[in-house]
């Protein structure tokens, strides 16, 4: 894959997440894609990625991922994204608030043969929870 193809494939995955487009994820994610930062109870592989997408799109039904920067080296993308959405259902044990939030995430994604095969991601969940008015306390 060229650098442009790698970047384009990542952008297409983000667009699929933003619309809940599972068939496009079937096309662009390897069946055994490794998510290095899964949510609790997330299955492995592409089905697990779709599980995560369903969870986050339930919590934020209008979720949009704006890709703000992409760096490509060989077959790997590093990207900065801002997620925006309205809190419409439970998210991290916080009941729906109707509050619109925006929070950043960073991804590193490795591709092979036109599909994502490994995904590392981290998001500013503390920032999202703060926007929702949640109190975050350390464990006792």
C-alpha positions, 0 to 999 in steps of 0.5 A: 500500500502507498502512504496515500492508500494507508491514510485513505483506508484509516479515514474510511474506517473513521467514517464508518465508525461515524456512521455505524457502517459495519459492512465497511468495517468488514472490508477494511478491518482484518477478521483477526485485528488486534485491539490493544486497548479493548473495553471490558467484555470486548471480544477479540478481532473484528467482531470486538471492534464492532462491539466497541463501535456499538457501545460508543454509538449507543452512548453517543448516537450522533458520534462523529470522529474528526480526523485532525492529523495523520502521519504515515510511516510504511504501513502504519498510521499515527492519527489525532482525532476529536470525537464529538457527540451527544450523550444519549445513553449510559457511558462508563456508568454515567446515565444519559445527560443529553450533553454534547461533548468533544474529546481527543483520541490518538490512534496508531494503526498497522495495515497489511494487504489493505486492512487494519491488523493492529489498533492502539488507541487512547482517548481522553475519557477523563475529559469526556466524563468531566464534560458530562458532570461526572465525579471521578474519585480514586479507588479507596 
